[in-house]
Amino acid sequence: MIRVSRLIRKLEIFAPLPEEEKRALIDASSTIRRYGAHEDLIQEGALTDGVKIILDGLACRYKVLPDGRRQIVAYFVPGDMCDLRVFLLKRMDHSIGTLCPVEAALLPQESVLELTERYPRLTRALWWSTLVEEAITREWIVNVGHRTAFERMAHLFCEIFTRLQSVGLTQDNRCDLPLTQSELADTLALSAVHVNRTLMDMRRARLVTFQGKQLIIHDRQALQSVAGFDPNYLHLDGETNRLPAAFKRNTA
């Protein structure tokens, strides 16, 4: 259970899962593989083989332009599934790569289908997880499209810290964040020089320190204010009470 415990912890933010459904998810995710830093879990154009679950480390979804420029469009932290719906595609339309050494489990296509057919509460939790991913994508679009460089970086740091905190991977005001300035540039649509300058500005403002692949947030409230960060889009407040009672009974 330890291997997928962070995924279960994340799904249970939505609602507690019965032991039978937890066990089914654990059994279906028994194929584990370790990847090195800057290695692809799957490449654009490759045939899909199921869904990857990040157990340890940090991965990203990215696209590469014809001239070699890269845009990182999502991060995957421990407990994340690398897009539950990718197994429905014949071939990948994007790549998923590691940003540091990663341990990942494979949830095969047939297992996804079996789990969602047999276990309704688990299915609802997986729907919730997918909707949260879509909400994060919308926020990233706003981040790159309309926020200043300072606001972009502050918002990204707030989000990553909150997501890591939700699966127990922060210590007080700090967390491991194995990113390079170049990778931050690919994420925030900035030059590496602009990233470096922005990090220095944030340090001078006594908001954060980012060095040695560790993020330290000195004033979280001020950082959230600068970023305009509202964690509601992460939907960490659990199951909605607005579902029809009959639907809840049928999925209990």
C-alpha positions in Angstrom: 0.0 0.0 0.0 2.9 2.3 0.6 3.7 2.6 -3.1 0.4 4.2 -4.0 -0.4 5.7 -0.6 0.0 9.2 -1.8 -2.5 8.6 -4.7 -5.0 7.2 -2.2 -4.4 10.1 0.2 -5.1 12.5 -2.7 -8.2 10.7 -3.8 -9.5 10.6 -0.3 -9.4 14.4 -0.2 -12.6 14.0 -2.3 -14.1 11.2 -0.1 -13.1 8.2 1.9 -12.6 5.0 -0.1 -13.8 1.6 1.0 -10.9 -0.8 1.8 -11.9 -3.1 -1.1 -11.6 -0.3 -3.6 -8.2 0.8 -2.1 -6.9 -2.8 -2.4 -8.1 -3.1 -6.0 -6.2 0.1 -6.9 -3.1 -1.1 -5.2 -3.2 -4.5 -6.9 -3.8 -2.9 -10.3 -0.7 -0.7 -9.8 1.8 -3.3 -9.0 4.1 -2.8 -12.0 6.8 -0.3 -10.8 9.6 1.3 -12.8 12.3 3.7 -11.9 13.4 6.5 -14.4 16.4 8.7 -14.4 16.4 12.4 -14.5 15.4 14.0 -17.8 14.0 10.7 -19.2 10.7 10.3 -21.0 8.0 8.2 -19.5 6.3 8.3 -22.8 7.0 10.3 -26.0 4.7 12.2 -28.3 3.6 9.9 -31.1 4.1 6.7 -29.0 1.4 4.1 -28.6 -0.3 4.5 -25.1 0.1 1.6 -22.7 -2.0 2.8 -19.8 -1.7 5.5 -17.1 1.4 6.3 -15.2 1.1 7.1 -11.4 4.0 9.2 -10.0 5.1 7.5 -6.7 8.2 9.6 -6.1 9.9 12.5 -7.9 8.7 15.2 -10.2 7.6 14.8 -13.8 6.0 17.1 -16.4 3.9 17.2 -19.5 5.5 19.1 -22.4 5.4 20.0 -26.1 8.3 20.7 -28.3 8.1 23.2 -31.2 9.7 22.5 -34.6 12.6 24.8 -33.7 13.3 22.9 -30.5 11.8 25.2 -28.0 9.9 23.5 -25.2 6.8 24.5 -23.3 6.1 22.6 -20.0 2.3 22.6 -19.6 1.8 20.6 -16.4 3.7 19.2 -13.4 3.1 15.8 -11.8 3.9 15.4 -8.1 3.8 12.2 -6.1 0.2 10.9 -5.9 -0.6 12.3 -9.4 -1.8 10.2 -12.3 -0.4 11.3 -15.7 -3.8 12.1 -17.1 -6.3 9.3 -16.5 -7.7 9.6 -20.0 -4.5 9.2 -22.1 -5.2 5.5 -22.5 -8.2 6.4 -24.7 -5.8 7.9 -27.2 -4.2 5.7 -29.9 -1.0 7.7 -29.8 0.3 10.4 -27.4 -0.1 14.0 -28.6 2.4 15.2 -26.0 5.3 13.9 -24.0 5.7 13.2 -20.3 9.2 13.4 -18.9 11.0 13.4 -15.6 12.6 16.5 -14.0 14.5 14.3 -11.5 14.7 10.6 -10.8 11.2 9.3 -10.7 9.5 6.1 -9.5 6.2 5.4 -11.3 3.6 2.7 -11.4 1.7 1.6 -14.5 -2.1 1.3 -14.4 -2.8 -0.7 -17.6 -5.7 0.2 -19.8 -7.7 -2.9 -19.0 -7.2 -2.2 -15.2 -8.6 1.3 -15.6 -11.7 0.0 -17.4 -12.2 -2.8 -14.8 -11.8 -0.4 -11.8 -14.2 2.2 -13.2 -16.8 -0.5 -14.1 -16.7 -2.3 -10.7 -16.0 0.5 -8.1 -18.3 3.5 -8.3 -16.8 5.5 -5.4 -13.3 5.1 -6.7 -14.7 6.2 -10.1 -16.1 9.3 -8.7 -12.8 10.1 -7.0 -11.0 9.6 -10.3 -13.4 12.0 -12.0 -12.7 14.5 -9.3 -8.9 14.1 -9.9 -9.4 14.6 -13.6 -11.5 17.8 -13.0 -8.8 19.2 -10.7 -6.2 18.6 -13.5 -8.4 20.6 -15.9 -8.7 23.4 -13.3 -5.0 23.5 -12.9 -4.5 23.7 -16.7 -6.9 26.7 -16.9 -5.0 28.5 -14.2 -1.7 27.9 -16.0 -3.1 29.4 -19.1 -4.1 32.5 -17.1 -0.7 32.5 -15.5 1.3 32.6 -18.7 -1.2 34.8 -20.6 -1.9 37.6 -18.2 0.4 37.7 -15.1 3.7 39.5 -14.9 6.9 37.4 -14.5 6.9 38.1 -10.8 3.3 37.1 -10.4 3.7 34.0 -12.6 6.6 32.7 -10.5 4.9 33.5 -7.2 1.7 31.7 -8.3 3.6 28.6 -9.5 5.4 28.4 -6.2 2.2 28.8 -4.2 0.5 26.1 -6.3 3.4 23.5 -6.1 3.8 24.1 -2.3 0.1 23.6 -1.8 -0.1 20.4 -3.9 3.0 18.9 -2.2 1.5 19.9 1.2 -1.7 18.0 0.4 0.3 14.7 0.1 2.5 15.3 3.1 5.7 16.4 1.2 6.4 19.8 2.8 8.3 20.6 6.0 7.1 23.7 7.7 7.7 26.5 5.1 9.9 24.5 2.8 9.8 21.7 0.2 12.1 19.9 -2.2 11.6 21.3 -5.7 14.1 19.7 -8.1 13.8 22.3 -10.9 16.5 24.2 -12.8 16.1 27.8 -13.8 15.9 26.6 -17.5 12.9 24.4 -16.6 11.2 27.2 -14.8 11.7 29.3 -17.9 10.1 26.5 -20.1 7.2 26.5 -17.6 6.6 30.2 -17.3 7.4 31.2 -20.9 10.3 33.4 -19.8 13.9 33.5 -20.7 16.4 31.9 -18.3 17.9 35.4 -17.7 14.4 36.8 -16.8 13.9 33.8 -14.4 17.2 34.5 -12.7 16.4 38.2 -12.3 12.9 37.4 -10.9 14.2 34.9 -8.4 16.7 37.5 -7.1 13.8 40.1 -6.9 11.8 37.6 -4.8 14.7 36.9 -2.5 15.3 40.7 -2.0 11.6 41.0 -1.2 12.0 38.3 1.4 9.3 36.2 -0.1 11.1 33.0 -1.1 14.5 31.5 -1.5 15.0 28.9 -4.2 18.4 27.2 -4.3 19.9 23.8 -3.9 16.7 22.4 -5.4 14.7 23.5 -2.3 12.0 26.1 -2.1 11.7 28.1 1.2 8.7 30.4 1.5 9.5 33.1 4.0 6.1 34.8 4.0 3.3 32.6 2.5 0.5 35.1 3.0 2.5 37.9 1.2 3.5 35.5 -1.6 -0.2 34.5 -2.1 -1.2 38.1 -2.2 1.4 39.1 -4.7 0.4 36.1 -6.9 -3.3 36.6 -6.6 -3.3 33.0 -5.5 -6.6 31.4 -4.5 -6.3 27.7 -3.8 -10.0 27.1 -4.5 -9.2 25.8 -8.0 -7.3 22.9 -6.4 -10.6 21.7 -4.8 -9.0 20.5 -1.6 -12.2 20.8 0.4 -13.6 17.4 -0.2 -16.8 15.9 -1.6 -19.6 18.1 -2.7 -22.8 17.9 -0.8 -24.8 19.0 -3.8 -25.0 15.6 -5.5 -28.4 14.0 -5.7 -29.1 11.7 -2.8 -29.9 8.8 -5.2 -26.5 9.2 -6.9 -24.7 9.1 -3.6 -26.6 6.0 -2.5 -25.8 4.2 -5.8 -22.1 5.0 -5.4 -21.7 4.4 -1.7 
